[in-house]
Amino acid sequence: MPYYLGIDGGGTKTTCAVGDETRLLASATAGPSNIVRVGEAQTRESLQAVVRQACSASGITVKQVSRTCVGGSGAARPELAAIIRSILAEILPTPIDVVGDMETSLEAAFGEGSGVIVIAGTGSMAYGRDKTGRTVRAGGWGFEIGDEGSAHWIGREAVRLVLRASDRDPADSALAKALCKAWGVSSLSDLARAANSVPTPDFAALFRPVVASDDDLARQVLSQAGRELGEVAGVVIRRLFEGDSASVPVAMIGGVFRHAALVRDGFYNELHRLAPRAEIIPEVVDPVEGALRLARRGAANCI
């Protein structure tokens, strides 16, 4: 019986799903594998660990895998795809497809149909496909200059607002204390130094404290994140479906949507203001399901 692997590699975690022709058999999670953010050594450690864990959980060996599909942010770039493929080829002897996370996300949400996906994890972007197969993307220009509404953006924006608020009132807010604790610093001055350090610190690590904080500044950041994501989705809908009167299905992808109700609310309201025809799928879609489907389809196309 053939077995397939679908892998979703992100800046925070990596998930691997094992399936046969029709069923999901097991899945596993390991550390980050976004090679741009964490480097080749960490990517190798996470990818190989998650494959071994998932295969063990499903009761198969890596030699029994017929085909693998990996989706990740930036992974479609030829030079990065080659590195990721070579890392997995060290333990997997069968074909390995490497694609961008927008492709696995679109597959998970709509199969081969049309629609728009909005990814909000460590980074963010929107990507859509119409009935003719034409695709459009917006956002996703990287954490230094874009990725609005992502976990990284939320953490950075929270630090910015906390420091700005301290100019008006030096008393530490609940959010300020939570951010300092998350980064292991004891003062706002230390928080500012950490935020401005080189290399860029892990702002995405501040996402959870922001979500957990019952603070007006935290709610402000999360609501704005939702509006930013709604705006980038609206851009794709306008460019791809202008002149089409039919409804446009929209899917949410990533941990920001999954864990932050205020982001989902802001996204919903902003997108419906900009694109009333948008129909948002209420459940957050898991891109690893798309990766597994693409692995199966890749094997079928080779028969």
Residue pairs with C-beta under 8 A, 6 or more apart in sequence:
1 20
1 21
2 20
2 21
2 66
2 67
2 299
3 18
3 19
3 20
3 25
3 58
3 60
3 64
3 65
3 66
4 18
4 19
4 20
4 65
4 66
4 67
4 68
4 69
4 292
4 295
4 296
4 299
5 16
5 17
5 18
5 51
5 54
5 55
5 65
5 67
5 68
5 69
5 92
5 292
5 295
6 16
6 17
6 19
6 68
6 69
6 71
6 104
6 288
6 289
6 290
6 291
6 292
6 293
6 294
6 295
7 14
7 15
7 16
7 17
7 47
7 50
7 51
7 68
7 69
7 70
7 71
7 72
7 288
7 291
8 14
8 15
8 16
8 71
8 72
8 101
8 104
8 286
8 287
8 288
8 291
9 32
9 33
9 34
9 43
9 46
9 47
9 70
9 71
9 72
9 73
9 75
9 84
9 101
10 32
10 33
10 34
10 72
10 73
10 101
10 121
10 122
11 32
11 34
11 37
11 38
11 73
11 121
11 122
11 123
11 152
11 204
12 32
12 121
12 122
12 151
12 204
12 255
13 29
13 30
13 31
13 32
14 29
14 30
14 31
14 32
14 33
14 46
14 47
14 50
15 27
15 28
15 29
15 50
15 286
15 288
16 27
16 28
16 29
16 30
16 50
16 51
16 53
16 54
16 288
17 24
17 26
17 27
17 54
17 288
17 289
17 291
17 292
18 24
18 25
18 26
18 27
18 54
18 55
18 57
18 58
18 60
18 65
19 25
19 292
19 296
21 296
24 289
24 292
25 58
25 59
25 60
26 54
26 57
26 58
26 59
27 54
27 57
27 288
28 50
28 53
28 54
28 57
29 50
30 45
30 46
30 47
30 49
30 50
30 53
31 38
31 42
31 45
31 46
31 49
32 38
32 42
32 43
32 46
32 122
33 42
33 43
33 46
33 47
33 50
33 72
33 84
34 43
34 72
34 73
34 74
34 122
35 43
35 72
35 74
35 75
35 80
35 83
35 84
36 73
36 74
36 80
37 122
37 143
38 46
40 83
40 87
43 83
43 84
43 87
44 87
44 90
47 70
47 84
47 87
47 88
48 87
48 88
48 90
48 91
51 62
51 68
51 88
51 91
51 92
52 62
52 91
55 61
55 62
55 64
55 65
62 91
62 92
62 93
63 93
65 92
65 94
66 94
66 299
67 94
67 95
67 96
67 97
67 295
67 296
67 298
67 299
68 88
68 92
68 94
68 95
68 96
68 97
68 295
69 96
69 97
69 98
69 99
69 104
69 291
69 292
69 294
69 295
69 298
70 84
70 85
70 88
70 96
70 97
70 98
70 99
70 291
71 98
71 99
71 100
71 101
71 103
71 104
71 105
71 287
71 288
71 290
71 291
71 294
72 84
72 98
72 100
72 101
73 100
73 101
73 121
73 122
73 123
73 140
74 80
74 100
75 81
75 84
75 98
75 99
75 100
75 101
76 98
76 99
76 100
76 103
80 98
81 98
84 98
85 96
85 98
88 96
89 96
95 298
95 299
95 302
97 294
97 295
97 298
99 291
99 294
101 119
101 253
101 287
102 117
102 119
102 125
102 127
102 137
102 140
103 290
103 294
104 287
104 288
104 290
104 291
104 294
105 117
105 119
105 127
105 251
105 253
105 285
105 287
105 290
106 115
106 117
106 127
106 128
106 129
106 290
107 287
107 289
107 290
107 291
107 293
107 294
108 251
108 253
108 285
108 286
108 287
108 288
108 289
108 290
108 291
108 293
109 115
109 117
109 249
109 251
109 253
109 281
109 285
109 290
110 117
110 129
110 249
110 251
111 293
114 128
114 129
114 130
114 131
114 249
115 128
115 129
115 248
115 249
115 250
115 251
116 126
116 127
116 128
116 233
116 236
116 237
116 240
116 248
116 249
116 250
116 251
116 278
117 126
117 127
117 128
117 250
117 251
117 252
117 253
117 285
118 124
118 125
118 126
118 229
118 232
118 233
118 250
118 251
118 252
118 253
118 257
118 267
119 125
119 126
119 127
119 140
119 253
119 254
119 287
120 149
120 150
120 151
120 225
120 229
120 252
120 253
120 254
120 255
120 256
120 257
120 263
121 150
121 151
121 253
121 254
121 255
121 256
122 143
122 150
122 151
122 152
122 204
123 140
123 142
123 143
123 147
123 150
123 152
124 139
124 140
124 146
124 147
124 148
124 149
124 150
124 153
124 228
124 229
124 232
124 254
124 256
125 137
125 138
125 139
125 140
125 147
125 232
126 137
126 138
126 139
126 140
126 229
126 232
126 233
126 235
126 236
127 135
127 136
127 137
127 138
127 236
128 135
128 136
128 137
128 236
128 237
128 240
128 241
129 135
129 240
130 240
130 241
130 244
134 240
135 240
136 236
136 239
136 240
137 236
138 232
138 233
138 235
138 236
138 239
139 146
139 147
139 148
139 232
139 235
140 146
140 147
141 147
143 150
143 152
143 153
143 200
143 203
144 200
147 153
148 225
148 228
148 229
148 231
148 232
149 225
149 226
149 228
149 229
149 232
149 256
149 263
149 267
150 204
150 225
150 256
151 203
151 204
151 207
151 255
151 256
152 203
152 204
153 203
153 225
153 228
154 203
154 206
154 207
154 210
154 221
154 222
154 225
154 256
155 202
155 203
155 204
155 205
155 206
155 207
155 210
156 195
156 203
157 221
157 224
157 225
158 175
158 179
158 206
158 210
158 217
158 218
158 221
159 179
159 191
159 192
159 195
159 203
159 206
161 217
161 220
161 221
162 173
162 175
162 176
162 179
162 188
162 191
162 217
163 188
163 191
163 192
163 195
165 173
165 176
165 217
166 172
166 176
166 188
172 180
172 188
173 215
173 217
174 213
174 214
174 215
175 209
175 210
175 213
175 215
175 217
175 218
176 188
176 191
178 209
178 210
178 212
178 213
178 215
179 191
179 206
179 209
179 210
180 186
180 187
180 188
180 190
180 191
181 209
182 205
182 206
182 208
182 209
183 191
183 194
183 201
183 205
183 206
185 191
185 193
185 194
194 201
195 201
195 203
207 255
207 256
207 259
207 260
208 259
210 218
210 221
210 222
211 218
211 222
211 259
211 260
219 262
222 260
222 262
222 263
222 266
223 262
223 263
223 265
223 266
224 266
225 256
225 260
225 263
225 266
226 262
226 263
226 264
226 265
226 266
226 267
226 268
226 269
226 270
227 266
227 267
227 269
227 270
229 256
229 263
229 266
229 267
229 270
230 266
230 267
230 268
230 269
230 270
230 271
230 273
230 274
231 270
231 274
233 250
233 267
233 271
233 274
233 275
233 278
234 270
234 271
234 274
234 275
234 278
237 248
237 250
237 274
237 275
237 277
237 278
238 274
238 275
241 248
241 277
245 277
246 277
247 277
247 278
247 279
248 275
248 277
248 278
248 279
249 279
249 281
250 271
250 278
250 279
250 280
250 281
251 280
251 281
251 285
252 264
252 267
252 280
252 281
252 284
252 285
253 284
253 285
253 286
253 287
254 284
256 263
257 263
257 264
257 267
257 284
258 284
267 280
268 280
271 278
271 280
272 278
